[in-house]
């Protein structure tokens, strides 16, 4: 068994096609097929069902592929550990991020990387928390920016900043006249929320002491849509503090603080516990610190570098 064979197996799983996988690996199809066949013979299993179209892994093949991804990740970590010792600020970072954070961070983060660390290749996946956790556990991502805590024993959470939520209220709604909003004042019938699967949605409903089984008439895919709906209709929603800067001056008049209690979310960099590239991790943390208002940054991160 070789690292190269595992790379070929993962490539076939990714493309579900031997020819396309061979092209991606820059080898001939016959070489790729032969190397995978040798691995199957060595393990005495069939990894791929070659009769299916597109090609599908067998049940045992699925398990082998998942383990192969972890082995390849750890082999890459070995090389990156050496690079980190040499303090090289280069390499690829596969980053996962949730949609309710991406809007405020990614545009500036890409610019920071290009301006300050042009040798870092940032590859970003924007998706929901449950998907990102799976990808981290399968070693398909290097790190993620998520709302925490997650209570995942194999992952390490490094708090970056704390963000308050605020209410965004239509001038047509009865709550508009209030200077601050209590959860007990929020009628469920008038609330516009995100789709199920967004951790932001669950935090909002918990704040309002509502069951997560609540089924509204419409569930938006993003916060910007919620704001636009309220601009044209009665009702209200809850948005993160960083979204305020994206509003017009007229829209900012619709903002009300939330009290009793305040609702705050913790946003962290999340990595696997076997992640080793401390230098790259600190570069990302430093760039995030330059993007987020200082008053929101975790106090420990203001004083100390991250140590793995």
N, C-alpha and C positions, 0 to 999 in steps of 0.2 A: 504494500500500500504506500502511495506517495502523495505528497501535497498536490502535485500536478494532477493526479487522477481525481482527487477530491474537487479540485477547481473545475475539471471537465464535467463532473457529475452535477455540480451546482449550476454550471452554465446550461446544461441540457434542461435542468429543472426550470431555470429562468426563461429560456426561449421555447421550451417544449417542442424543439425541432433540432435534429442532429446537424443539419446543414447550417442553420443560423447560429447554433452554438459553436460549431467549428470555426465559422467566420469570426465570431466574437473573440475566440481564443487564438485566432491567427494560425490555425493548423488545418490540415485536410480532414474531411469527414472520416475517411478511413482510419486515420491516426486516432481521432477522438473515439470512434466506435471501438477500435481495438483496445485502447487503454481502459475504457469503461468495461469492456468484456473481460479483460484480465482481472479487474477489481472484483467483478461479479463472481468470476471463477475462484478467486482467492477467498472471498467471503462465503462462497457457496450459496448465493442468493441471487434473485433477479431484482434489480433496482428499478428498471423501467419496463413498462408494458409497451413493447414496440408495435403492437397491433392496433393500439388506440390512436386516434387522430383528433387533436394533437396528442403527442406522446404524454403519458401520465406515469407518475411513479407508482409502484406497488405499495402495499401497506408497509412492508419492511423497508422499502425504498424511501418512503417518506421519513421514516425515523433516521435512516442513514444520512439523508440529505440534511436534515436538521442538525445532526451531530457534526456533519462535515462543515457546515457553516460556522459552527462554534470553533472547530479545530482550525479552520482557515483564519478566523478572527484572531485566535490566540497566537498563531504563527506570525500574523501581521503585527500583533502586539510585541512580539519578541524583537522584530526589526525596529519597530517604533520606539521601544524602550531604549535601544542603543542610540537612535537619533535624538531622543529626548535628553540623554546624557550628554550629547554633544551640543545640546541647546539649539537644535535646528528648528526654525519656525517655518516649517514647510510640511506638505502632505495633505491628504484628503480627510475631510471631516464629514461624515454622514450624519446629518442632524435631523431629528424629528421635532415637530412643533405643532401645538394645537391651534386651530383657526382663531380662537378668541384672544390669542397672544400674537400670532403671526402678523396681523395687520399693522401693529404698532412697532414691531421689532425688525422684521425682515428687511424693509426698504433701507433702513439706516445700517443694519448689520452687513448687508451685502456691500454697501459703500465703504464701511469701515474696513472690511476685509480687503477690498480692492485697493484702497488708499494706503493702509498701514501694513497689511500682510499679504502682498500679492502672490506669494508662493504657497498660500493656503488655498486649497480647492474646497469650497463649501458646496456640498450637495444636500439639498433640503427636501424633506418629505413633510407636507402639511396634511395632517389627518387627526382623527379623534384619539383620545388618550388610550383607549383599549387596544387600538391597532398599534400605537407606538410602543406600548409595553410589550406586546407580542414580538415586535421587531427587535426591540432591545434584547429580550430574552433569547431570540434566535440569532443574535449577533449580526443582524442586518443593519443596525445603526450603531454609531459610536457614542452618541449622546442625544439628549432631548431637552426641550424646554417645556415644562409641564406645570400645571397646578398641583400642588402637593398638600398634605402627605398622601402617599400611594399605598403604603403598607405592603410593599413588595420586598421580600427578604433578600432577593438576589440583586437588588438595585440600590445605588447610593444616591441620596438626594442632597444637593448643595443649594440652600436657599439663596436667591439673588435679590428679590425685592418683594415688597408687600403692597398690594393695591386695593384701595377701597372701591366699593361699588356705589353708584349714585342712581337716583330715579330719573327717568326721562319721561315727562308728562305732557300730554296734549293740553293746550289751552282750553279745550272743550270739556276736559274732565274736571270733576268736582275737587279732586286733590290738588289741582293747579294753584289754588289760593293758599295752600299750606306752605309755610317756609321750610319745614322739614317733615320727613315722612317716617311714620312708625309702621312696622310690619302689620300691626293689628288694624291699620287703616286701609290696607290694600285689598280691595275686593277682587277676588279671583276672576270674576267674569270680565273684568276690564284689563286683564294682564295679557300682554303679548310676549311670547317666549320663543326660545330656540328649539330646534328639533331634539328629539331624544338621542342620547349618545354623547351630547356635549356635557362635559363636567360642569361648565358654567351654568347650564340649565338646572342641574341638581342643586348647586349651591344657592341659586336664586329661590328655588322652591323650598329648600330647607330654611332659608332666612324668613320666608313668608309663612313658615310652619304649614306647608302644603305637602300632600303625598306626591311622590314621584309618578304615580299612576294618573295624575291629573291630565285630562285630554282637552286641550283648547281647540278652538275652531280652526286655527292656523298656526303652524310652527315654522318659523323662519330658518333659513340656512345660515344666516350671518347677522351680526349686530347692525350693520348698516341698513339692511332691509327692515329690521325692527324700527329703527329711527324713522325711515321714510314712511312706513305704514302709519306711525303715530302722527307724523306731520300732516297726514291727510284724513285721519280718523280720530275718534275718541279713544281714550285709554292711556296706558302707560307701559313702560318696560323698565328693566334694570340693566345698566351698562357699566363697564369697567371705567375707572378713573382716566386711563390713558386715552379713551375714546373722545373725551371732551375736546382735545386739541383738534380733532377732525371735524368738529361742528362749526357751523357759521355763527356769527355773533347773535343772530336772531334765534337760532336753535339753542344756544347756550342759556337763553332765558327760560327754557323748559327744564333745566336741571334743578334737582332738589337733593339735598343731603339725606342720607338714610341714618336713622338713629334707633336706639332701644331694641337691639344693640346695633352698632355699626357692623357692616359686613365687609370682611377683608379676606382676600385670597393671597396665599403664598405661592410665588412662582420660583421654581428651582431649575437648575441644571441637573438632569438625571443621567447617571452613567451606570454601566455594569460594574460590579465590584472588582472585576479583573482588568478594568481600564488602566492604562499605564502612562499615557502621554500627558504628563502633568503640565508641560510647557504649553501645549495647544489648549488644554483646558483653561489655563489661566489667561491665555490670549482671548478666548471667547468671553470669559468672565469680565475681563477688563473692558472689552468692547461693549458689553451689555451695560456696564457701569457708566460708560460715557453716553449711552442712549437713554437710560432711565433717569428721571429726576433724582437728585441726590437724597432728598428726604425720604424716598421710597426704598432705597438700597438697604439691604441687611447690614446691621452694624458690624458684624464680624467681617464681612467682606470688605468693608471700608478700611479695616485695620490690617487684615492679614491676607496673604496669598493662600491659595488652595494647596493643601498637602495631601498626597495620596498615600 
